[in-house]
Amino acid sequence: MAAATVLLATACGSTSKPVAGGPVAAEGSTSASLPTQDVVSGVQTDPALKAELPASIASRGTLLLGTTQPTGLSGLPHDGVDAAGKEVGLDVDLRNAIAKKLGVTWDTQYGTFQTIIPGTQNGKFDVGWGNFGVTKAREKIVDFATYLTDGQAFLGASSVSADKISTLADLCGYTVATSPGSTFQQILTNGASQCSAAGKKPYQVQYFSDSAPIFLGLANGKIDVLFGPTLSVKYDALHVPNTKFLGQISTTPVGVVTAKGSPLTKPLSDAVNALIADGSYAKIFAKWGVPDTEVKSSQINPDPGF
């Protein structure tokens, strides 16, 4: 259970989104340049979906949401805070559209990635949201309703000789930064023997729970490669000076988290599918420039493959 706990306590990223953008990225993105299309207000409540909610939730009219509190623009495209103090981002638009489709509002409670899934398990939150990748270990004690596909990808300093990383063996000899207690740590740990098997110098892994030292390390040559979520790494490659996208090695379904056996899982999944059907979902992903991360349909507890 200890191994599962490590994976369950963290998201695709980590404790404070160290691989989902950072202060350097924020310098290249201003509130003035953020997309401002209204892709939520036109979403209509579906009475049939609202009827799927437990009576206590429907009468209360709110869902307790456990998520992390964004600061600045460092978490984009997932989430951030604009100059006016308003939360913005793909995740913000999507979960607000889900709430409108279900005819409820979010009562947002902020926590850390380590506390969101346990809080969902113990009833502190009705729903957990934080780019949580679906894994078999996590599915043992929580349920998922998927809403996008992310992956595991690499951002390199411009000084790195490699132009593409397709396997972990391509990392041999590099210093790699990622987040502790994450799926990325698991992948790097499991693949560490590939370098010795190929007769190459092993890669060295450094763990950070904050993005600032990662981007500083990429800038000053102390870190060669960042290993993180594809959606965010692609965004960083466009906004962080002197970096380049080096490719991804795998994909992972990402989902809303609910307690195991929760009656909320199906309505949440059905709401995503309703947004897909009426076109609202595609508009949200187009707004944030990541249509290649869409799902064709939301699934409940899909087989993640690992």
C-alpha positions as CSV (number, residue, x, y, z in Angstrom):
1,M,0.0,0.0,0.0
2,A,3.0,2.3,0.6
3,A,3.8,2.4,-3.1
4,A,0.3,3.2,-4.0
5,T,0.1,6.0,-1.4
6,V,3.0,7.8,-3.1
7,L,1.2,7.7,-6.4
8,L,-2.2,8.5,-5.0
9,A,-0.9,11.6,-3.1
10,T,0.4,13.3,-6.2
11,A,-0.8,14.4,-9.6
12,C,0.7,13.9,-13.0
13,G,2.9,16.7,-11.8
14,S,3.7,17.1,-8.2
15,T,3.1,19.0,-5.0
16,S,3.0,22.6,-6.4
17,K,3.0,22.1,-10.1
18,P,6.7,22.3,-10.6
19,V,6.3,20.9,-14.1
20,A,3.3,22.9,-15.2
21,G,5.0,26.2,-16.0
22,G,7.0,28.5,-13.7
23,P,8.0,32.0,-13.0
24,V,10.2,32.2,-16.1
25,A,7.2,31.1,-18.2
26,A,5.1,33.8,-16.6
27,E,7.5,36.5,-17.7
28,G,6.6,35.6,-21.3
29,S,2.9,35.5,-20.8
30,T,0.9,38.6,-19.7
31,S,-2.7,38.9,-18.8
32,A,-3.1,41.1,-21.9
33,S,-2.0,38.1,-24.1
34,L,-4.4,35.6,-22.4
35,P,-7.3,34.2,-24.5
36,T,-10.5,35.9,-23.3
37,Q,-13.2,34.1,-25.3
38,D,-16.3,33.3,-23.2
39,V,-16.7,29.6,-23.6
40,V,-18.8,28.8,-20.5
41,S,-21.8,31.2,-20.2
42,G,-23.6,29.6,-23.1
43,V,-23.5,26.1,-21.5
44,Q,-27.1,25.0,-20.5
45,T,-28.0,22.9,-17.5
46,D,-29.2,19.5,-18.5
47,P,-32.1,18.5,-16.2
48,A,-31.5,14.8,-16.8
49,L,-27.9,15.1,-15.7
50,K,-28.9,17.1,-12.7
51,A,-31.3,14.4,-11.8
52,E,-28.4,11.9,-11.6
53,L,-26.9,13.8,-8.7
54,P,-27.5,12.6,-5.2
55,A,-30.5,14.3,-3.7
56,S,-28.4,15.9,-1.0
57,I,-26.1,17.5,-3.6
58,A,-29.0,18.6,-5.8
59,S,-30.8,20.3,-3.0
60,R,-27.6,21.9,-1.7
61,G,-26.7,23.1,-5.1
62,T,-22.9,23.0,-4.6
63,L,-20.1,20.5,-4.9
64,L,-17.1,20.7,-2.6
65,L,-14.1,21.0,-4.9
66,G,-10.6,20.2,-3.7
67,T,-7.9,21.7,-5.8
68,T,-4.7,23.7,-5.6
69,Q,-4.6,27.5,-5.6
70,P,-3.0,29.0,-8.6
71,T,-0.7,32.0,-8.4
72,G,0.2,34.3,-11.3
73,L,0.3,32.7,-14.7
74,S,2.8,29.9,-13.8
75,G,0.2,27.1,-14.0
76,L,-1.1,27.8,-17.5
77,P,-2.5,26.4,-19.6
78,H,-4.1,24.5,-16.7
79,D,-4.8,27.4,-14.4
80,G,-3.5,30.8,-13.3
81,V,-4.6,34.2,-12.0
82,D,-4.8,37.2,-14.3
83,A,-4.0,40.8,-13.4
84,A,-7.5,41.4,-12.1
85,G,-7.2,38.4,-9.7
86,K,-9.5,36.2,-11.7
87,E,-8.7,32.5,-12.0
88,V,-8.2,31.5,-15.7
89,G,-7.2,28.5,-17.6
90,L,-8.3,25.3,-19.3
91,D,-9.1,23.5,-16.1
92,V,-11.1,26.5,-14.8
93,D,-13.2,26.8,-17.9
94,L,-13.8,23.1,-18.1
95,R,-14.9,22.5,-14.5
96,N,-17.1,25.6,-14.6
97,A,-18.7,24.2,-17.8
98,I,-19.2,20.9,-16.0
99,A,-20.9,22.6,-13.1
100,K,-23.2,24.6,-15.4
101,K,-24.2,21.4,-17.2
102,L,-25.0,19.8,-13.8
103,G,-26.9,22.8,-12.5
104,V,-24.6,23.3,-9.5
105,T,-21.8,25.6,-8.4
106,W,-18.4,24.8,-7.0
107,D,-17.5,25.4,-3.4
108,T,-13.8,25.6,-3.9
109,Q,-11.5,24.4,-1.1
110,Y,-7.7,24.8,-1.6
111,G,-5.2,22.2,-0.6
112,T,-2.0,20.7,-1.9
113,F,-1.6,17.8,-4.3
114,Q,-0.7,15.5,-1.3
115,T,-4.0,16.3,0.4
116,I,-6.5,16.4,-2.4
117,I,-6.9,12.6,-3.0
118,P,-6.9,11.8,0.8
119,G,-9.5,14.6,1.2
120,T,-11.6,13.1,-1.5
121,Q,-11.4,9.7,0.2
122,N,-12.3,11.0,3.7
123,G,-15.2,13.2,2.5
124,K,-13.6,16.6,3.0
125,F,-14.1,17.1,-0.8
126,D,-16.8,15.8,-3.1
127,V,-14.4,16.1,-6.0
128,G,-10.7,16.3,-6.5
129,W,-9.2,18.2,-9.4
130,G,-5.5,18.6,-10.2
131,N,-4.3,17.0,-13.5
132,F,-4.4,13.6,-11.8
133,G,-3.2,10.9,-14.1
134,V,-5.0,7.6,-14.0
135,T,-3.0,4.8,-12.6
136,K,-3.9,1.3,-11.5
137,A,-2.6,2.1,-8.0
138,R,-4.9,5.2,-7.7
139,E,-7.9,3.3,-9.1
140,K,-7.7,0.9,-6.1
141,I,-9.0,3.6,-3.8
142,V,-10.5,6.4,-5.8
143,D,-12.6,6.6,-9.0
144,F,-11.9,8.7,-12.1
145,A,-14.0,10.4,-14.7
146,T,-11.6,11.3,-17.5
147,Y,-11.6,14.7,-19.3
148,L,-8.3,14.9,-21.2
149,T,-5.2,13.0,-22.3
150,D,-1.8,14.2,-21.1
151,G,1.6,12.5,-21.5
152,Q,5.1,12.3,-20.2
153,A,7.4,14.7,-22.1
154,F,10.7,16.4,-22.1
155,L,11.8,20.1,-22.1
156,G,15.4,20.6,-22.8
157,A,17.7,23.6,-22.4
158,S,18.7,25.0,-25.8
159,S,22.3,24.0,-25.1
160,V,21.4,20.3,-25.0
161,S,22.7,18.5,-28.0
162,A,19.7,16.2,-28.4
163,D,16.8,17.4,-30.6
164,K,14.5,14.5,-29.7
165,I,14.1,12.1,-26.8
166,S,12.1,9.0,-27.7
167,T,13.2,6.6,-24.9
168,L,14.7,6.8,-21.5
169,A,18.0,5.6,-22.9
170,D,18.2,8.9,-24.8
171,L,18.5,10.6,-21.4
172,C,21.7,8.8,-20.5
173,G,24.4,11.2,-19.3
174,Y,21.9,14.1,-18.7
175,T,20.8,15.7,-15.5
176,V,17.0,15.4,-15.4
177,A,14.6,17.4,-13.2
178,T,11.2,16.2,-12.1
179,S,8.9,16.2,-9.2
180,P,9.1,13.9,-6.1
181,G,6.5,11.3,-5.5
182,S,5.1,11.5,-9.0
183,T,4.4,9.2,-11.9
184,F,7.5,10.8,-13.5
185,Q,9.7,9.7,-10.6
186,Q,8.3,6.2,-11.0
187,I,9.1,6.1,-14.7
188,L,12.6,7.4,-14.2
189,T,13.3,5.0,-11.4
190,N,11.9,2.0,-13.3
191,G,14.0,2.8,-16.4
192,A,17.3,3.7,-14.7
193,S,18.8,0.4,-15.7
194,Q,18.5,1.1,-19.5
195,C,21.6,3.2,-19.5
196,S,23.9,0.6,-17.9
197,A,22.3,-2.1,-20.2
198,A,23.3,0.1,-23.2
199,G,26.8,0.7,-21.8
200,K,26.1,4.4,-21.3
201,K,26.6,6.8,-18.4
202,P,23.4,6.9,-16.3
203,Y,21.1,9.9,-16.1
204,Q,21.1,11.8,-12.9
205,V,17.7,12.8,-11.4
206,Q,17.1,15.9,-9.3
207,Y,13.7,16.4,-7.5
208,F,12.0,19.7,-7.0
209,S,8.7,20.6,-5.5
210,D,8.8,24.1,-7.0
211,S,9.3,25.3,-10.5
212,A,11.7,28.2,-9.9
213,P,14.8,26.2,-9.3
214,I,14.0,24.0,-12.3
215,F,13.9,26.9,-14.8
216,L,16.9,28.5,-13.1
217,G,18.8,25.2,-13.5
218,L,17.8,25.0,-17.2
219,A,19.1,28.6,-17.7
220,N,22.4,28.2,-15.9
221,G,23.3,24.7,-17.2
222,K,22.9,22.8,-13.9
223,I,19.8,21.0,-15.4
224,D,19.7,19.6,-18.9
225,V,16.1,18.3,-19.2
226,L,12.8,18.7,-17.4
227,F,10.5,15.6,-17.4
228,G,6.8,16.6,-17.0
229,P,3.3,16.6,-18.4
230,T,3.2,17.0,-22.2
231,L,0.5,19.7,-22.2
232,S,2.5,21.9,-19.8
233,V,5.9,21.1,-21.3
234,K,4.7,22.1,-24.8
235,Y,3.3,25.4,-23.3
236,D,6.7,26.0,-21.6
237,A,8.6,25.4,-24.8
238,L,6.7,28.4,-26.3
239,H,7.0,30.7,-23.3
240,V,10.3,29.9,-21.5
241,P,13.3,31.4,-23.2
242,N,16.1,29.2,-24.4
243,T,14.3,25.9,-24.1
244,K,13.0,23.4,-26.6
245,F,10.4,20.6,-26.7
246,L,12.1,17.2,-27.1
247,G,9.1,14.9,-27.4
248,Q,7.1,12.6,-25.3
249,I,7.4,8.9,-24.5
250,S,3.9,7.9,-23.3
251,T,0.4,9.2,-22.7
252,T,-1.9,9.0,-19.7
253,P,-5.6,9.6,-19.2
254,V,-6.4,12.4,-16.7
255,G,-9.5,12.6,-14.7
256,V,-11.7,14.1,-12.0
257,V,-11.3,12.2,-8.8
258,T,-14.1,11.0,-6.5
259,A,-14.2,8.7,-3.6
260,K,-14.4,5.0,-4.4
261,G,-17.9,4.0,-5.3
262,S,-19.1,7.7,-5.2
263,P,-22.5,8.3,-6.9
264,L,-20.9,11.5,-8.3
265,T,-18.6,9.7,-10.8
266,K,-21.2,8.9,-13.4
267,P,-22.8,12.4,-13.5
268,L,-19.4,14.0,-13.8
269,S,-18.4,11.7,-16.7
270,D,-21.8,12.2,-18.3
271,A,-21.4,16.0,-18.0
272,V,-18.1,15.9,-19.9
273,N,-19.7,13.7,-22.6
274,A,-22.6,16.2,-22.9
275,L,-20.1,19.0,-23.3
276,I,-18.3,17.0,-26.0
277,A,-21.7,16.4,-27.7
278,D,-22.8,20.1,-27.8
279,G,-19.4,21.4,-28.9
280,S,-18.6,23.3,-25.7
281,Y,-15.7,21.0,-24.8
282,A,-13.9,21.6,-28.2
283,K,-14.3,25.3,-27.8
284,I,-12.6,25.2,-24.4
285,F,-9.6,23.2,-25.7
286,A,-9.4,25.4,-28.8
287,K,-9.3,28.5,-26.7
288,W,-6.3,27.3,-24.8
289,G,-4.5,25.9,-27.9
290,V,-4.4,22.3,-26.9
291,P,-7.0,20.4,-29.1
292,D,-4.6,17.4,-29.3
293,T,-5.2,16.6,-25.7
294,E,-9.0,16.2,-26.0
295,V,-10.7,12.8,-25.3
296,K,-13.3,11.4,-27.7
297,S,-15.4,10.5,-24.6
298,S,-15.1,10.6,-20.9
299,Q,-14.6,7.2,-19.3
300,I,-14.9,5.9,-15.8
301,N,-11.8,4.1,-14.5
302,P,-10.2,3.2,-17.8
303,D,-7.3,0.8,-17.9
304,P,-4.3,3.2,-17.7
305,G,-1.8,0.4,-18.6
306,F,0.4,0.9,-15.6
